């Protein structure tokens, strides 16, 4: 039975690769009014368009964190100069289409999704949301209160709270310390006028990239995009800054909280997009995540769902997190596990299996137009190379065992730890002394 499952899994992976290869034929980019437009034929009747505004948390000071998120939400929740909120949404619902904005740490996205036959009906609504949003005061007050409520709800969830504390502590003084969704005190003070002015300041052709995943004629795309951009100013040149994160010594910040268990999260270095060992480290962290789970949960029963992952962006980092009643024992097991990997590296079987697992999963995720567009956008913004979304399979196949093991050794070391829970249960000195690997830990 196991052999049969493996054969079926491999066949499914091959089918996904073949599908991806067929879809990426004919991909191209063009420049329209100074904006790069990336086009990937979809092979289906769905139209997915994503307009990217670069910058993310680099666009605003900490005192205005959350303003971009609120602005992107207002584009469709506050109506436009031609449609109020209800008529705008009714027009979309009539054809089962989607138009909305969302933000991230490196860029924001204004998304449109519809059936090809409805493209001519939905595109004008999309263009309205981008170019003539209303920022109606009544609706803005509603979405601002929703944003405040969501932030309070997040703070009540330990998993979300520890992630925010980790960002704030590890990236102190850096743009990545900002929460793109803001804080309650900041959000409560934002006005529709200020938020609209901010949106207009970042809506410049110099910050935009447009991704189209659809079977549309090039001339149609060029015409529609040209009309959209005609009313958008060029703006000053913009380049997303990449900030390499180094950790020079272990530390731990302890925040007392009355919780059923204790939460620990660590942050250390990782390669930024475009660095030569980026792909190798990505595979290394996925293998380490399996070992981390095995040793923390299965062998020692220290946490129900231990996590380890590579958080990639303009400031990349490796992260480790657990909820546990025994935080001191966790750091002991964790430190020994890292030492073991650094001394012996990963096995050939682990690297081979993870490359297959990663690539198969990647292409399964690429089965929707939305996911394909998101991948093209991320690779263009972070790597300045949208083609990477199409060549990743070959790049990963080339990785050797030593590539993957050396990448782990290079970046994993000194760590910024944060802790929420019972302060009597954690010994800070164990986290400070637990993993001290010198230059390698500093990402050298």
Secondary structure, DSSP 8 states (H G I E B T S, - for coil): -HHHHHHHHHHHHHHHHHHHHHHHTT-EEEEETTEEEEEE--SSSEEEEEEEEE-GGGGS-GGGTTHHHHHHHHHHHS-BSSS-HHHHHHHHHHTT-EEEEEE-SSEEEEEEEEEGGGHHHHHHHHHHHHH-B---HHHHHHHHHHHHHHHHHHHTSHHHHHHHHHHHHHTTTSGGGS-TT--HHHHHH--HHHHHHHHHHH--GGGEEEEEES---HHHHHHHHHHHHTTS---S------------S-EEEEEE---SSEEEEEEE----TTSTTHHHHHHHHHHHHHHHHIIIIITT---SS-EEEEE-SSS-EEEEEEEES-HHHHHHHHHHHHHHHHHH---HHHHHHHHHHHHHHHHHHTTSHHHHHHHHHHHHHHHS-TTHHHHHHHHHHT--HHHHHHHHHHH--S-EEEEEE-GGG--HHHHHHS---GGGGGT-
